[in-house]
Amino acid sequence: MEFDELTSDRRSVRGFRTDPIPREVMTEIVEVATRAPSSMNSQPWHFHVISGDALERIRDGNTERMMAGAAPDREITSHGGYEGVHRERQKEVALQLFDAMDIAWEDKGRRKDWAMRGFRQFDAPVSVVGTIDRNLTHSTVAYFDLGAAVYGMVLAAWERGVGSVINGQGISQSSVVRANGNIPEDQIIVITVAMGYPADGFAANDVKSRRRPVDDVVTFTD
Ligand SMILES: Cc1cc2nc3c(=O)[nH]c(=O)nc-3n(C[C@H](O)[C@H](O)[C@H](O)COP(=O)(O)O)c2cc1C
């Protein structure tokens, strides 16, 4: 696929088939991700491909803690809830997803079920945990570097027929991810990406989120 077509065709996938992603395909996807530029070529990223029993234990641990009302337990700094225009954009895409899944906004029970799917990493067969070296915890640029690589990863996946959703919910109980994913102590957990082959007929997979018009985001001096 041409790059422009790939970026406009890609969308987040939140319903997966159970088939595993072959190791060679996963290795290729991560290799493409590592072609991202990074500050001074520091390449501060690591990718932990978690599946099978380890991923089931993470899903169970996340579910247990979230159902018990546990506070978030992340290794990165969070902004808390979005407000203003950010909240409006968050709500717009949530409404698109709920509409696709036939979930009424007032139906708190089904909305909670949907949120719990996110904490289970949408039952994807693979979760790729992205980390950075711990000694760069306070380097904002290291998070920028990892983000560039993660975008390359989701595009490389899409081009190979593998769907994914970058999933902040998946690391909201990071100690569960750390313990079951064998994350080394000298790395900090930043994000996870749920991945797998898209399930046919899962309506949320067809949702196309809206982007701000380019005139709203760009300025030119001349
Ligand atoms: C850092 C980050 C965290 C995200 N966390 C979640 C999440 O926890 N749950 C979820 O359903 N989607 C999550 N997403 C996916 C976004 O909702 C999605 O990328 C956005 O709505 C745009 O839609 P698109 O990916 O289909 O273009 C996350 C995306 C990013 C970049």
The ligand as a Tripos MOL2 file, in Angstrom:
@<TRIPOS>MOLECULE
LIG
   31    33     1     0     0
SMALL
NO_CHARGES

@<TRIPOS>ATOM
      1 C1         -1.5530    6.8000   23.6930 C.3       1 LIG1
      2 C2         -2.8580    6.1820   23.2320 C.ar      1 LIG1
      3 C3         -3.6360    5.5100   24.1620 C.ar      1 LIG1
      4 C4         -4.8490    4.9260   23.7470 C.ar      1 LIG1
      5 N1         -5.5870    4.2390   24.6490 N.ar      1 LIG1
      6 C5         -6.7540    3.6790   24.2670 C.ar      1 LIG1
      7 C6         -7.5150    2.9360   25.2040 C.ar      1 LIG1
      8 O1         -7.1430    2.7910   26.3720 O.2       1 LIG1
      9 N2         -8.6770    2.3800   24.7790 N.ar      1 LIG1
     10 C7         -9.1070    2.5010   23.4870 C.ar      1 LIG1
     11 O2        -10.1740    1.9690   23.1430 O.2       1 LIG1
     12 N3         -8.3910    3.1970   22.5600 N.ar      1 LIG1
     13 C8         -7.2260    3.7870   22.9270 C.ar      1 LIG1
     14 N4         -6.4750    4.4670   22.0190 N.ar      1 LIG1
     15 C9         -6.9150    4.5300   20.6110 C.3       1 LIG1
     16 C10        -7.5350    5.8890   20.2900 C.3       1 LIG1
     17 O3         -8.8080    5.9700   20.8720 O.3       1 LIG1
     18 C11        -7.5970    6.0310   18.7650 C.3       1 LIG1
     19 O4         -6.3100    5.9810   18.2200 O.3       1 LIG1
     20 C12        -8.2720    7.3450   18.3540 C.3       1 LIG1
     21 O5         -9.6170    7.3700   18.7600 O.3       1 LIG1
     22 C13        -8.2070    7.5490   16.8440 C.3       1 LIG1
     23 O6         -8.8400    6.4760   16.1910 O.3       1 LIG1
     24 P1         -8.0810    5.5670   15.1190 P.3       1 LIG1
     25 O7         -6.9070    4.9230   15.7900 O.co2     1 LIG1
     26 O8         -9.1260    4.5540   14.6900 O.co2     1 LIG1
     27 O9         -7.6370    6.4630   13.9870 O.co2     1 LIG1
     28 C14        -5.2750    5.0460   22.3880 C.ar      1 LIG1
     29 C15        -4.4520    5.7050   21.4620 C.ar      1 LIG1
     30 C16        -3.2590    6.2580   21.8800 C.ar      1 LIG1
     31 C17        -2.3850    6.9550   20.8570 C.3       1 LIG1
@<TRIPOS>BOND
     1     1     2 1
     2     2     3 ar
     3     2    30 ar
     4     3     4 ar
     5     4     5 ar
     6     4    28 ar
     7     5     6 ar
     8     6     7 ar
     9     6    13 1
    10     7     8 2
    11     7     9 ar
    12     9    10 ar
    13    10    11 2
    14    10    12 ar
    15    12    13 ar
    16    13    14 ar
    17    14    15 1
    18    14    28 ar
    19    15    16 1
    20    16    17 1
    21    16    18 1
    22    18    19 1
    23    18    20 1
    24    20    21 1
    25    20    22 1
    26    22    23 1
    27    23    24 1
    28    24    25 2
    29    24    26 1
    30    24    27 1
    31    28    29 ar
    32    29    30 ar
    33    30    31 1
@<TRIPOS>SUBSTRUCTURE
     1 LIG1         1 GROUP 0 **** ****
